[in-house]
Amino acid sequence: MRVFLELAYDGTRFHGWQRQPQSVTVQEVLEDTLARLFGGPCPVMGCGRTDTGVHATYYVAHAQLPEGAVGARVASLPEATLKLNGMLPPDIGIYAMHQVGEKAHARFDAVERGYTYYVHNVKDPFLEGRSSRIYGDLDVAAIEAACGHLIQKGDFASFCKAGSDQGTTMCDVREARWEVLGPHRWAFHITADRFLRNMVRATVGTLLEVGKGKRKAEDLPAILEAKDRSAAGKSVLGCGLYLTRVVYPESVFVPDGTKYL
């Protein structure tokens, strides 16, 4: 049986999503916990890779459960969800599990994803590891003007980590906006059909340079046109980044809003 898992995780102690030989990752913990619950290997594929320290308030993965596991090991998927949450560490939570078609794919079937990046400029122990601290004030109007240049279907190679194995660097960015959360806190929201490796963090780093007067908003078209990572700003830390949205065609998967956390 193939299932989609809706989940969330605090990425602080994980070395990203994807399983690695010598480091603890979200995929590894999830696969190992599913195997204990269902009594056999349960390969998991995520909707995308998140880097070390990056969080997800909404993430989707698909898993292949052993034949007959639902009915023998648990009575239903809601029961499996509750048991998984009891077995998983506190920094990973499952919202719900849904049976899907055997060819449904959490990564390749997704048609839209959204990220939020949080920034603050005062010391706050409660934001440590969950928001990126910067120094000095920001010209929010300049950043907002720069955001307007990002909303397009175009080549975002300048915001892709050098050496990445990307089949294409074309992305359809549908939303890019800067939000003021308070006197010392901001959030950047971006939505696209797909994202390149390190794309959001490189984009935020470039926008912060605009906010600090090191670049101008009108520099963004030239940065994009360069198709060169060195043309853009330095990537920011992973701790402020959250995956917040993953959308699928109705024929593949429709969340029912059920939450068992």
N, C-alpha and C positions, 0 to 999 in steps of 0.2 A: 504493500500500500504506500502510495506517495502522499505526503502531507506538506502543507505550507505551515510554517510556524511564524507567528507574529511575536516579536520579542523586543526587549530593551536591555541595554547594558551600560554600566559605568566602565569606561575603558581604562581607568587610571592604572590598574595593576596588570593589564594585559598588553602583550606585544602585538596588538592589532587583532583582526578577525582571523586571518588565515593561519592554519596549522603550520608550526615550524618545529624543527628537530630539537632545539635546545631551549625553547621559550614557551611560556604559558600563553595560549591564545583562546579567544572566545570559541572558535570552531572546535578546538580540541576538547575543551570542557563540555561543550554541548554534545558532541559525538560520544564522548565517554559516558556521560550521564544517560543519554538515550539508550546506549548499549546495556547499561546496568538495569534500566527499567524494563526494556523489551527483550532482554535475554539473548542478544545477538548484535552483530554490526549494524549500525544505522548511519550510512554515509550522509553527510550534510553538505549542501551547497548554498552559499549565501548570495544575497542580491548584489554584493559588491565587497571589495576589500576596504577595511578601514585600518589606518596606521596605528602605531603605538600611541596609547593615551587618548585616542579619539573615542567619543561616546556615540550611542544611538538611543534616541527616545522612541524610535520606531524603525525596526529592521525586519526583513522577511528572509527566511531561508526555507529550502525544501529538504526533506529527509525521506529516505526510503526505509520503511519499517519492515521487519521480518514478516513473512506471510503468517497470518493468523494471530499476530501479536495482540491486536485489538479484539477482545473476546476471550482470549486466554490469559494474558497478563493484566489487562485492564478491561473494564466493561465498555468504555467509550472514550472518545478523544477529550471531552471535558474532564473526565476522571484522570486521564493521562496528564493533562495540563496541570491539574492540582498536585499530582504526585511529583511531576518534574520540578515544580516550584519548591516543593519540600526537599528535594534532593540537590538542587543547584545552589551555588554560593549566593550570598546576598546581592552581589553586583550583577547578576544575570536574572532576568525575570521573563517568563513566557506569558504573553497576553492570551493567546488562543492557538489551537491547532485545527486545521481544516483539511479534509480529504480533497484532493484535486486529481486531475487527469494524470495518467502515468507519464505523459510527455511534458507536463507543466514544469517550467524552469524558473527558479527565483531570480536568476541573473538576466538571462537572455530574453525573458518575456516582459520584463519591466519596461514601461514606456515613459516613466517620469520619476525623477528623484529630487529630493529637496534637502538642503543643508542649512544649518544656522551656525554662525560663529559669534561667540560672546567675547567682549573686550571690556576691561575696566582700567581705570587709572589711579585708583587709591588702594592701599594695602587693605585687604579684607580676607581674614583667615577662612571664612566660609565659602570663598570663591576659589581657593587654592585647588588646582587640579581640575577645575570645572569652567574656568574662564581665563583668558590670557591677559596678564597685566602689562600695560604699556605705561610710558612716562610722558607727561605733558598733555596739553589740550589738543583738540582736533577741530579742524574747520569742517563741520558737518555738511555745510552747503556745498563745499568743493567735492566732498566724497559723494554726495548724492548726484552731483552733476556727472561725476566719473562713472557712476553706476549705470547711467543712461546709455553709455557707449557699449556696455556689456550685453545688453539685451538684443540679441541677434542670432541668426543661424550662420555660423562662420567658423573659421579656423582658430582654435585656441591653443596652438602649439607653444606660444610664448608663456603659457601658464602650466605647461606639462613638464614633469620632472625629466631632466635630461637622461637619455639612455633608456627610457621606458619603451616597452614593446607594445606600441599601440598600432592597431590596424589603420586607424584614421584619427586625426585630431579635430575633426569637425564635430561641433556640438550645437544644439539648439537651446540657447539660454532664454528662458521665458520670463524669468523674474530675477531682479538683482536690486535690492533695496537696503538702505541703511536705516536702522530704527534706534531712536534715542529712548533708553529704558529709564534713565534718571540722570542726575547731575554728573555722575562719574561712570555710567555704564551704557554700552551700546551693543547692538546685535546686527549682524549682516545676514540677510536671507537671500538664498540663491536657489533657483529651480531650473532644471534642464532635463533633456531627454537622456543624457548620459554625462559622465564626468571623467576627465582624464586624471591620471595619477598625480596627486599633489595639487590639483587645479584650484580647489577652494582656498587652500592655505597660501598659495602663490598670489591669488587674486586679492585676498585680504591684505597680504603684505604690501602689495602695490597700492591699494586704496589707502592704507595707513600712511604711506609716503605722500600721497596727495593731501591727506588731512593734516600732515605736518609741514606742508609747503615745500617738500623736496621735489615734487612733481606737480604738474598741472592736470586738471581734469581733461583738457583737450589733448593730452599726451596719449590717452588710451588708444585711439585709432592707430597711431603709429606703432605702439607696442604690439597690438594685435597683428598689424601688417608685417612686422618683422619676422614672425613665426620662429622666434629665437628665445629660449628661456632666459638668456642673459639680458634681454631687453626689459624684462619685468622686475618687480621688486623681490626682496628676500621673503621666503616662506615663513609664516608665523608658526608658533608652537601648536602641537596637536591638541592640547588640553582644552582649548576653547571651541573645538569643532564637534558638532552633533549631526548625525543623520536623522532627519525628522520626518521624511516622507518618501514612500515608495508606492507607485501606482501601476496597476496591471489592467489589461483589457478585461471586460466583463466576462468574456468567454473563457478566461484563464482562472480568475480568482476575484471574488468580491467579498471584502471583509464584512462581517455581520455586526461589528461593533461590540461583540462579546468580550469582556475582560475578566480573567480569572486570577489576576495577580493578587 
